[in-house]
Amino acid sequence: MEEIINRVANSKLITFNLEDLYLSGKREVIDISQWLTEGFILREKDFRESLKNYDWSVYQDTFVALSCSTDAIVPAWAFMLVSTYLQPVAKKIVVGTLTDLETVLYAEEIQTLDVSEYRDQYVIIKGCSNKPVPQNAYILLTQKLQATVKNLMFGEACSSVPLYKSK
């Protein structure tokens, strides 16, 4: 009987899984329209009073995305003011969607990533994930690795898409 050889396991390919950079923790979206009169009108005094009386402790150690679900025109300072209440309890605060939040979290992780171990290596960025990996994370990682790797691919070892090959 002929021995089955796993060529993928024996190859020079290094698989980079973006899921490994996923920061665990609770994610929440806060809709600030809840503090606007009828969800649309920002009355500064009422807005400030509502924020002051809100229980911010529910966001302890949470990643938070601030948004407004209505078509209200919300000045920048309103989001900034909300963030001053969240700062002591939340891990991270952004304005936008949960995807925007994930993009910021991944961007920070990728920025601090030491890619020296990938110098002149054949790297494949894993395509499938069970955690939310925003499209921008793939772009940021590609930019980070391109200056270092010999060959960059996307997907799985059995069916990869070539992205970059050094000259």
Protein Blocks (a to p, Z undefined) as FASTA:
>chain_A
ZZdddfklmmmbdcddfklmpccdddddddfklmpghhlaccfklmmmmmmmpcfklmgo
iacddddfbfcdcdfklmmmmmmmmmmmmmbdceddfklmmmmmmmmmmmmpcfklmgoi
acdddfbdcbdcdfklmmmmmmmmmmmmmbdcehjfklccdfbdcZZ
